[in-house]
Amino acid sequence: MKKVHIDASKSYDVLIGAGLMREVGPRVKSLLDPAACMLAADDRVYELYGESVSRNLENAKIRTVTFTFPHGEQSKNLTTYKALLETMCERQITRTDIVVALGGGVTGDMAGFAAASYQRGIRFVQVPTTLLAMVDSSVGGKTAVDLDGGKNMVGAFCQPSLVLCDTDTLETLPPEEYACGCAEVIKYAMIESEDFFRNLEEKPISEQAEEVIATSVGMKRDYVTRDEFDTGDRIFLNFGHTFGHAIEARSGFSILHGQGVAMGMAAITRAAVKRGLCAPEVEARLTALLKQYALPTEVPYTADELISAALSDKKARGETIRLVVPEKIGRCRVETIPKESLKTWMREGGIA
Ligand SMILES: NC(=O)c1ccc[n+]([C@@H]2O[C@H](COP(=O)([O-])OP(=O)(O)OC[C@H]3O[C@@H](n4cnc5c(N)ncnc54)[C@H](O)[C@@H]3O)[C@@H](O)[C@H]2O)c1
């Protein structure tokens, strides 16, 4: 088992290893000692793991109330969020109780936001079951739901009390969901470390999942520690996301988050090469690595179709928008551009 300790406004451990799900109850009991817990999971994850986690919590003498909802990004909205809060209220979850988010980033973001806001904030534990949630969304304290007008438009910063990544759960993850997690791992390598990038080229992530998760979480920890509230260099974690979020939203979420991020990273890198900001070799290696992990690199929409979603991105500031642009593998920089030139960047990135 590996452990990454995070020191943000709250200190907590991220534990990574096989079989951790069987330890949820005892670990939560000894760390937080809640009388009751709201266990939130989507329908697919609940069917696979919900009952055993619930039993495990009950065996640790934690009264466990469950809330399930239809899987997928379409559920990450105010309606599901409200239903979860109403259930917490009806089932008498109190301020000393906790929320356990069991599942991928959709569950973690939405249940985390419920924990952040219910009775002005109660503690929560993340039990991520997708690679994407283990390497990224369960760590760092960004919680949110989507509005019709854009992704993650309403939420809060709220760090979990504990993150338990049971790598055994990756065995049931569908391949395209596994690939989505690989996209976020490749993002860390692009912004942070050529050595890590080379390692991903040479050895499949699936053969070194525990190490790759710990390395990725360690990289995210450093950004979160320096810039917990996203006013400075935490923006680098958004490499590929400005175009990626727009692509995901334009597809009605039939394109998955990680797939959108992969396309977004490829497109912004093509634009950077066109502008002479990085060498063509960077684009060639990134595209090859994305393909190696079964991720898409071409954007199936036009710039006209994406522009309004991209402009409502949270990285917009007044009349400008900030883009994270690669300089070389392992290093990016932030370009602040006028909003009206975003379409030109998209076209230079091969978006028609
Ligand atoms: N908060 C953050 O910092 C942050 C960072 C990155 C992404 N995100 C958010 O995360 C979300 C994407 O997360 P995701 O990719 O985990 O999506 P997800 O939560 O929708 O999970 C993907 C799918 O996999 C299924 N699933 C989950 N675990 C499984 C398992 N072990 N076996 C079989 N099926 C399983 C789910 O039912 C779902 O259908 C997006 O909403 C994105 O905005 C947040």
The ligand as an SDF file (V2000), in Angstrom:
LIG
                    3D

 44 48  0  0  0  0  0  0  0  0999 V2000
  -12.9670   17.5550   -8.7480 N   0  0  0  0  0  0  0  0  0  0  0  0
  -11.9450   17.4910   -9.5670 C   0  0  0  0  0  0  0  0  0  0  0  0
  -10.8420   17.9790   -9.2660 O   0  0  0  0  0  0  0  0  0  0  0  0
  -12.1100   16.7720  -10.8810 C   0  0  0  0  0  0  0  0  0  0  0  0
  -10.9750   16.4320  -11.6340 C   0  0  0  0  0  0  0  0  0  0  0  0
  -11.1630   15.7030  -12.8140 C   0  0  0  0  0  0  0  0  0  0  0  0
  -12.4410   15.3300  -13.2080 C   0  0  0  0  0  0  0  0  0  0  0  0
  -13.5110   15.6830  -12.4520 N   0  0  0  0  0  0  0  0  0  0  0  0
  -14.8710   15.2800  -12.8180 C   0  0  0  0  0  0  0  0  0  0  0  0
  -14.9240   13.8520  -12.7500 O   0  0  0  0  0  0  0  0  0  0  0  0
  -15.9850   13.3980  -13.6070 C   0  0  0  0  0  0  0  0  0  0  0  0
  -15.4890   12.2160  -14.4030 C   0  0  0  0  0  0  0  0  0  0  0  0
  -15.1880   11.1890  -13.5060 O   0  0  0  0  0  0  0  0  0  0  0  0
  -15.1900    9.6650  -13.9830 P   0  0  0  0  0  0  0  0  0  0  0  0
  -14.4870    9.5400  -15.2650 O   0  0  0  0  0  0  0  0  0  0  0  0
  -14.7280    8.8890  -12.8150 O   0  0  0  0  0  0  0  0  0  0  0  0
  -16.7300    9.4100  -14.3230 O   0  0  0  0  0  0  0  0  0  0  0  0
  -17.9550    8.6580  -13.5930 P   0  0  0  0  0  0  0  0  0  0  0  0
  -18.0180    8.9700  -12.1710 O   0  0  0  0  0  0  0  0  0  0  0  0
  -19.1420    8.9490  -14.4350 O   0  0  0  0  0  0  0  0  0  0  0  0
  -17.5790    7.1180  -13.7610 O   0  0  0  0  0  0  0  0  0  0  0  0
  -17.4740    6.5860  -15.0520 C   0  0  0  0  0  0  0  0  0  0  0  0
  -18.3650    5.3610  -15.2660 C   0  0  0  0  0  0  0  0  0  0  0  0
  -17.7230    4.2260  -14.7100 O   0  0  0  0  0  0  0  0  0  0  0  0
  -18.6080    3.5040  -13.8610 C   0  0  0  0  0  0  0  0  0  0  0  0
  -17.7670    2.9270  -12.8240 N   0  0  0  0  0  0  0  0  0  0  0  0
  -17.1370    3.6010  -11.8370 C   0  0  0  0  0  0  0  0  0  0  0  0
  -16.3270    2.7740  -11.1650 N   0  0  0  0  0  0  0  0  0  0  0  0
  -16.4690    1.5570  -11.7180 C   0  0  0  0  0  0  0  0  0  0  0  0
  -15.8680    0.2980  -11.4830 C   0  0  0  0  0  0  0  0  0  0  0  0
  -14.9090    0.1360  -10.5720 N   0  0  0  0  0  0  0  0  0  0  0  0
  -16.2510   -0.7570  -12.2410 N   0  0  0  0  0  0  0  0  0  0  0  0
  -17.1850   -0.5960  -13.2210 C   0  0  0  0  0  0  0  0  0  0  0  0
  -17.7540    0.5820  -13.5160 N   0  0  0  0  0  0  0  0  0  0  0  0
  -17.3980    1.6440  -12.7710 C   0  0  0  0  0  0  0  0  0  0  0  0
  -19.6190    4.5190  -13.4000 C   0  0  0  0  0  0  0  0  0  0  0  0
  -20.8440    3.8970  -13.0700 O   0  0  0  0  0  0  0  0  0  0  0  0
  -19.7400    5.4090  -14.6300 C   0  0  0  0  0  0  0  0  0  0  0  0
  -20.6740    4.8590  -15.5310 O   0  0  0  0  0  0  0  0  0  0  0  0
  -16.3760   14.5840  -14.4600 C   0  0  0  0  0  0  0  0  0  0  0  0
  -17.5940   15.0910  -13.9860 O   0  0  0  0  0  0  0  0  0  0  0  0
  -15.2720   15.5940  -14.2320 C   0  0  0  0  0  0  0  0  0  0  0  0
  -15.7120   16.9060  -14.3770 O   0  0  0  0  0  0  0  0  0  0  0  0
  -13.3620   16.3910  -11.2910 C   0  0  0  0  0  0  0  0  0  0  0  0
  1  2  1  0
  2  3  2  0
  2  4  1  0
  4  5  1  0
  4 44  2  0
  5  6  2  0
  6  7  1  0
  7  8  2  0
  8  9  1  0
  8 44  1  0
  9 10  1  0
  9 42  1  0
 10 11  1  0
 11 12  1  0
 11 40  1  0
 12 13  1  0
 13 14  1  0
 14 15  2  0
 14 16  1  0
 14 17  1  0
 17 18  1  0
 18 19  2  0
 18 20  1  0
 18 21  1  0
 21 22  1  0
 22 23  1  0
 23 24  1  0
 23 38  1  0
 24 25  1  0
 25 26  1  0
 25 36  1  0
 26 27  1  0
 26 35  1  0
 27 28  2  0
 28 29  1  0
 29 30  1  0
 29 35  2  0
 30 31  1  0
 30 32  2  0
 32 33  1  0
 33 34  2  0
 34 35  1  0
 36 37  1  0
 36 38  1  0
 38 39  1  0
 40 41  1  0
 40 42  1  0
 42 43  1  0
M  CHG  2   8   1  16  -1
M  END
$$$$
